[in-house]
Amino acid sequence: MAADEELDETDAAVWKFVRSYDFETYPWNTAEAAAELQLPALKVLQSLHRIQRLKRAEVFVYYKNGAVHIQTA
């Protein structure tokens, strides 16, 4: 997809991470994601924002029961 070309190295790593886990069933945890990716939490959040903007048809971020969940296509 054309949006893949716009992802930088960090975005690609975060995208792979998001798609590897079931954040639809289990809540997203930025601190855990940052630790696993060995990135600052702010960088993970900024990357997730870019991914959501670039891949609108493939990612849906929403709140459920007071937690953030991420659904990917």
C-alpha positions as CSV (number, residue, x, y, z in Angstrom):
1,M,0.0,0.0,0.0
2,A,1.2,3.5,-0.7
3,A,1.0,4.5,3.0
4,D,3.8,1.9,3.8
5,E,6.2,4.1,1.8
6,E,5.5,7.0,4.2
7,L,6.2,5.1,7.3
8,D,9.7,5.8,8.7
9,E,11.7,3.1,10.5
10,T,10.1,3.8,13.9
11,D,6.6,3.9,12.5
12,A,7.2,0.5,10.8
13,A,8.4,-1.0,14.1
14,V,5.4,0.4,16.0
15,W,3.0,-0.8,13.2
16,K,4.5,-4.3,13.3
17,F,4.2,-4.3,17.1
18,V,0.5,-3.2,17.0
19,R,-0.4,-5.9,14.5
20,S,1.5,-8.6,16.5
21,Y,-0.7,-8.3,19.6
22,D,-4.5,-8.4,20.2
23,F,-5.1,-4.8,21.4
24,E,-8.7,-5.2,20.5
25,T,-9.3,-7.7,23.3
26,Y,-6.5,-6.4,25.6
27,P,-6.0,-2.7,26.4
28,W,-3.1,-0.8,24.9
29,N,-0.3,0.1,27.3
30,T,2.1,2.8,26.1
31,A,4.7,2.1,28.8
32,E,4.8,-1.6,27.9
33,A,5.0,-0.9,24.2
34,A,7.8,1.6,24.7
35,A,9.8,-0.8,26.8
36,E,9.4,-3.6,24.3
37,L,10.2,-1.4,21.4
38,Q,13.0,0.3,23.4
39,L,11.7,3.7,22.5
40,P,10.5,6.7,24.6
41,A,6.8,6.6,25.3
42,L,6.3,10.0,23.5
43,K,7.9,8.6,20.4
44,V,5.6,5.6,20.4
45,L,2.5,7.8,20.8
46,Q,3.7,10.1,18.0
47,S,4.3,7.2,15.8
48,L,0.9,5.7,16.6
49,H,-0.7,9.0,15.6
50,R,1.1,9.0,12.3
51,I,0.1,5.4,11.6
52,Q,-3.5,6.2,12.4
53,R,-3.4,9.2,10.0
54,L,-1.6,7.3,7.2
55,K,-3.5,4.0,7.5
56,R,-7.0,5.2,8.2
57,A,-8.6,2.2,6.6
58,E,-6.4,-0.3,8.5
59,V,-6.3,1.0,12.1
60,F,-9.0,2.0,14.5
61,V,-8.1,3.4,17.9
62,Y,-11.0,3.6,20.5
63,Y,-11.9,3.7,24.2
64,K,-13.7,0.8,25.8
65,N,-14.2,0.4,29.6
66,G,-11.8,3.2,30.3
67,A,-8.9,1.9,28.3
68,V,-7.5,2.4,24.8
69,H,-7.9,-0.4,22.3
70,I,-6.6,-0.8,18.8
71,Q,-8.1,-2.7,16.0
72,T,-6.2,-3.5,12.8
73,A,-7.3,-4.8,9.5
